[in-house]
Amino acid sequence: MEYTFTLKFKLAESDSDRDAVVERLGAAGCTDALVGTGVSGLLALEFAREATSAQAALVSALQDVRAALPDALLVEAGPDLVGLTDAADLLGVSRQNMRKYLTSYPDAFPAPVHAGAGSIWHLASILQFLMQRGHDLTAPLVEVSEAAMQFNLAKEAPLMDRYGEQLRSLLGGHVA
């Protein structure tokens, strides 16, 4: 199955030659990715990768990037963190349609990761909510959003080491 996803990286200072970076990515097997180098020091790769699972697709892509750019730091895997407009675009519906779900099901709609003028959610949580309401969603999108969320959570996990146990005990079952 083909999985479409994005991996964003912060490049090391030694990787400032964009053409050389693109050449190394191609040589390492990232020929199935569109490469974005528009922001200095950052790299975005939009993959369309064949694999047996979304997890396998993301892992193999990350391995290929690591082979080419061992000092690059993963910033974000996507699609994961989305606003209502982003979610609507991915699902092919209007933002108003997504907002209707948010306002019509305030107790059931997933809690945002960040609430405010620009609230964001894990796409996997929104997709799960929609599937529970009978929406037939494409398996690749559901799988890749869940895998991307796991990558992002795993990337942030080391930050929990200092306060992790204390926070887990305080949050208990109250995590949204």
Protein Blocks (a to p, Z undefined) as FASTA:
>chain_A
ZZdddddddddfklmblklmmmmmmmnopambccdfkbghiacdddddddfbfklmmmmm
mmmmmmmmmmbccfbdcdfbdcfklmmmmnopafklmmmmmmmmmmlpccdfbgcjkdcd
dfklmmmmmmmnopacdfklmmmmmmmmmmmmmmmmmmmmmmmmmmmmmnmmmbZZ
